[in-house]
Amino acid sequence: MKTLVVVSALSLISFGSFAQSVSATSSTLDGAEAKIAAQAEQQGDQYKITSVNSNNRVYMTAQLYK
């Protein structure tokens, strides 16, 4: 029983430490990154851009992490 409680507690801790995925759109790369940066700052996190797609508009995704 103790093992089950410990495993459950550890899984909750590791689940909370996962990075959060966010996205933003803009007409420029700088504009999309500024939106990502604002989201990260609002949550007190740092960010790492994971993808960018640009056709007529820029679509950017990033991971927020502590």
C-alpha positions as CSV (number, residue, x, y, z in Angstrom):
1,M,0.0,0.0,0.0
2,K,2.8,2.4,0.8
3,T,4.4,1.8,-2.6
4,L,1.1,2.7,-4.3
5,V,0.9,6.0,-2.3
6,V,4.5,6.9,-3.1
7,V,4.1,6.1,-6.9
8,S,0.9,8.2,-6.9
9,A,2.5,11.1,-5.2
10,L,5.5,11.0,-7.6
11,S,3.3,10.9,-10.6
12,L,1.5,14.0,-9.5
13,I,4.7,15.8,-8.9
14,S,6.1,14.9,-12.3
15,F,2.8,15.8,-14.1
16,G,3.0,19.3,-12.6
17,S,6.5,19.8,-14.0
18,F,5.6,19.3,-17.6
19,A,6.1,22.3,-19.9
20,Q,3.0,24.1,-21.1
21,S,2.5,24.5,-24.9
22,V,1.3,27.9,-26.2
23,S,0.8,29.4,-29.6
24,A,0.4,32.8,-31.2
25,T,-0.3,34.3,-34.6
26,S,0.8,37.6,-36.1
27,S,1.7,39.2,-39.4
28,T,5.5,39.2,-38.4
29,L,7.9,36.8,-36.7
30,D,8.7,39.6,-34.1
31,G,5.0,40.1,-33.4
32,A,4.4,36.4,-32.8
33,E,7.4,36.1,-30.6
34,A,6.4,39.1,-28.6
35,K,3.0,37.5,-27.9
36,I,4.7,34.3,-26.8
37,A,7.1,36.3,-24.6
38,A,4.1,38.2,-23.0
39,Q,2.4,34.9,-22.2
40,A,5.6,33.5,-20.6
41,E,6.1,36.7,-18.6
42,Q,2.5,36.8,-17.4
43,Q,3.0,33.3,-15.9
44,G,6.6,33.9,-14.7
45,D,8.0,31.4,-17.1
46,Q,10.7,31.2,-19.7
47,Y,9.9,29.9,-23.2
48,K,11.4,27.9,-26.1
49,I,10.1,28.3,-29.6
50,T,9.2,24.8,-31.0
51,S,7.8,25.6,-34.4
52,V,7.0,28.5,-36.8
53,N,4.9,28.4,-39.9
54,S,4.4,31.4,-42.2
55,N,2.2,31.7,-45.2
56,N,0.2,34.9,-45.1
57,R,0.5,35.0,-41.3
58,V,3.0,33.7,-38.8
59,Y,1.9,30.9,-36.6
60,M,4.3,30.1,-33.7
61,T,4.3,27.5,-30.9
62,A,6.4,27.4,-27.9
63,Q,6.9,25.5,-24.6
64,L,6.7,27.5,-21.4
65,Y,8.8,26.2,-18.5
66,K,10.0,27.4,-15.1
